[in-house]
Amino acid sequence: MTKFKTALVTGANRGIGLETVRQLAIKGIHVFATVRSLSSAEQLHKLIEQGLSVTVVQLDVCSQESVDTLAARLLSEHVKIDILINNAGVALDQWVPALELDIDLWRQTMEVNLYGALRLCQAFIPAMIADGSGRIVNVSSELGSLQDVQLGSTLAYRSSKTALNSLTALLACELKVYPDILVNASCPGWVKTALGGDDAPLSVAEGADTTVWLATLASGQSGGLYRERKIWPW
């Protein structure tokens, strides 16, 4: 059993986000599962029908007003988020060469993958600081790693994940005075999702495993990127 009672997962309507919600709820955690459109929450409602403790909430991570509204709602309901999982993400420029990249696509990608995560951190980490505990997991990608770059293209997506990794490391450094607030990034790997395709070797359950593991750590290191529960180079 985990000591944490509540979690918020963005981009939760399908794929890794949906599976993350399921795995957390199975552990007895009440999960606020965010979706951009409530009409896309069919699979989440099936989890509720199965008896899992899930609340579906509408959220646009690109909208400061939307984030503020959700934060105010939870505050008014005396809900403190113990676990924040920034899973919402887009990949709009798969295999597009850098010299052909539409700058607007880059902006749109950063808006979701980086700024969205930062908005959620700014909204919900202060309550963790007040309580002295919390877990933040930013869902990243090995494609954002700069350790061994051997393949070009997909600049917008990959650089957004590199920036998300930087946010993770720097935020962990800022919060190191709170030893029970851990900030880490997870790399799901190549997973069978709408993004990963049918040829991917990993199931969504395998893809969500490291994220859920980091989210429910009793204690541990902060400021790392992990894949398959092992540290991965930035």
Phi, psi and omega in degrees: 000141177266153178282347184274142187252330186227147178222153173235125182239123178270158180060049193260006188280344182201173171057223184296322179299314179299315180293325176298316176302313182300312183294322177293317182295324177299330179280003178090012179269135174279125187248126168270110185258117185264142177225148179290325178229129181297338179290348181262012189262020184304314182292328176293321178294331175294323176296320178296318178298333178280359177095007179279148185273092184226135172243124180271128180228145178277135178205132171251108184294346178275355183247117177298323179298318180297316179296315181297321180296316179295316180299319179294321179298312182294324177297318180294334178267007179059039178259125174252123179281119179275327184232125176244122178241110178273090183258335183303132181195159178226153173229099188258354187228041182302121175066014175281127178297149183303322183287350179250003185289130173286121183301327179297325176296322178297315179299315180298320180295314178297323181302319180276304192287329182250301185295324177300314179298318180296319178302316181293319177300314181295330183281325191244343180290326179307322178291327175295319178298317179298326181272339179084009180207155178165165178227131176238127177234120175261120182280111186249212182199148174297339178291346175271354180287139179258006185293318186214073183279114181237358184224129178273191178076177180055043187298317184298308181298312186293318180291330177294324178285326173299316179294323177296322175299318178297316177303316181300309183295317183288322178293320177300321179295317179298325187263010184294344176287351176246090189296343179258015169249111184250132179239117180220166175243147179240147174245110183293336188089190181273108192243146177290090176224181176300327178279316185284332180085171185285342181278352182297143184278344187254144174281165178295328178297317177293322181294327182275347190302311184294322178299313181293322177300312179296322183292335186245014177302132175291324176198171179156192181278155177236149175089028181240163172251128185235141172225134183052040178065018179236149181297141182236142183292143177294000000 
